């Protein structure tokens, strides 16, 4: 069955969307069940075969972060120390066959995870593999593989979302308070999208973080996971303190200066812009100076707060609105394991793209029925999920979901006019660091 293109889903009636997605999920399950060893083991143990009915869809869900951190169980938290074992783990997770003779092209050991991931991309360049990660602020990053098709779908999903929810079009300048070079999933999608869509041909695009956000630097900065032995001593007693010092003394000052310089230049030119970054990073900019952004501009936060910070999200938002001349401020929710993002509308709801079949589950992993239901967010993405990995995941985020799956009530449609499933009342991350899916840390 051929599913509609992403943009076409916006114009489909809810009932038609739901029925198309149900059949899409069943078809995607057949495909991945036949080809993906890790997925087949999991769902077979739950009594699911090649065919599945909607009543058993919950049995297809896998914990998002545990799936992509499962390498820790077999090879430990540092796959760069065991490259060939990592490659075997990766092959087990994918629904395509990795050519077996290429493992010998890997080194016996890599100094960094970044080196291993970059070499994996090089060795399988003909497959278009892109290795992305969660933020890794727990000290252990989820590692997610994408191919050329899923990269393209993730890019189109992200930019279709900001256009639909926020009206951001190609005439808007983009200022990203993030590194240009990063593996963190949503930030990488943004960078690849800018390049793929040739956004810079029409307007200005800036990245203001002065470093590369490799998994290794993020791990060392977080200070939660270190090697054992002498190497771990150097990491914990030298590298971690140095990075923490540099972050406070140089990095923060540099990205704030760079961001303010770009905002002032664009404001002087009257160019509408989208300013996108993490809450705490944007707050640092807002506390330093006020810049009235041109009409049509937007401030977007992503990733929530993953470290102790003396200001609440509500206070940060209020400060951003004041500092940037009343420009609308909204949040974006996503995770490394998803090829989509949910954008906050003026009503404070997070709209899930209409090609995603979203549900919530209770503590017994059962789908909670009804057009308005509370539980743990889970999702099926048979459209933008591609053919590389079964896109059926259980998050560790507790939400109230409205009009999810095929449980639609027109009376509950969001007043903003974006008629899709949405998360109401915010997102509450369950405090299970090793099990939580990773919201987009920019």
C-alpha positions, 0 to 999 in steps of 0.5 A: 500500500502506498501511503500519502506524502507527508504534506498530503496528510495535513489535508486528510480527514482524521478518520481517513488518516487513522485508517491509512496509518493502521494499514501502514503500521501492519505493512511496516511490521511485516517488512521489519519482522522479516528483516530485523533480527532484534525486532523479531526477537522482541515481538516474537517473545510477546506472541506476535508473528508476521501479521498483527491486528490493531488490538495488538499494536502495543506489543510492537512497541520497544522502549526507545532509549533502551533499544538504542542503548542496548549496546551497553549490555553486550559491549559496554558503554564505550563501543569505540573500544570494541568496534567489530562488536559494535558493528555486529550490534548495529547489524542486528538493529537494522532491517538491511544487511550490512556487507559482512566483509567490511568489518575488517575495514574498522580499526581494532580500537578508536580513541573516541566514539566520534571516530568510530561513528565517522568511520562507520559512515565512511565504510558504508557510504554507499548505503548513505548511513548517518549515525545520530545520537541522543544528547548523551547528557546521561553519560551514555548516548543512544546511537541511531542509524539513518540512511539517505531516505530516512534523513530526507524524511526527517529533514522534510518532517522538521521543516514541514512542521515549523512551516505548518505550526509557526509559519516559518518560510524560506524568507526567514533568517535562521539563527541556531544557538548550537554547533554547526557540527553535531550528531545530536539528532534534531540539531543535525536534522536542522543542519542537514535540512538547511543544506539540503533545502539550500536555505542559505541561498535565499537568506542568512543562516548562522550557528553560534556555538563555537565547538563541535558537539561530539558524543565524547565531549558531551559525555565528558562535560556531563561528568557521569560516565568515565572509563576505568583505570588511568584513562578514567582518572584523566577524564574525571580529574582533568578533562571534565573540570577543564571542559566545565571551566571552558564552558563557563569562561569561554563557550558561554561568553562566545555564543552569547556574543555571536548570537547578539551580533547576528540578532542585531545585524538582522534586526537592523536589516528588518529581516524576520528570523527564527532563533532556535536553541536550548532554554538555558542557552537562549536565557543566557542571551536574553539576560545579557541584552535586549534586542527587538526582533523584526515583525514575523520573527519567532523564538524557539526553545528545544530540549528542556532543561537537563541540568540544575538551573535556578530558573523555571521554564515559565520564567525563562519564557517570560524573560525571552519575551521581554528581551526579544521585544515580544516576539512569540516564544514556543517550544519544540519536542522531539527525541533522537529515536523519532524522525519527527518533532512536535511544535508548540502552538499558541494555545500551548499544545504540542502538535504531533505530525498527522502522519504519526500514529500516537498513543499513550500507555498505562503502567502495564503497557496497555494502550489507554483508549479515548480521545483524551488520555493520560499515560506514557507517550508511544508512537508508530511512524510508518511514513517518515520512519523509513525502512531502516529501523522499525519505527514503533517506540515507547517513550518515557514521557508522561503526557495527556494526549488528545485525538491520538491514533484513531480516537478522534473527537472534533470537539477536542480539536485544538483552537489554533486550527492545526488539526492533529493529535496533540499533547496538552498540559506539558511533558513530564519526563519520568526520572529514569535516566537510562530508560528515557527517550531523549528530547532534542538537546540542541 
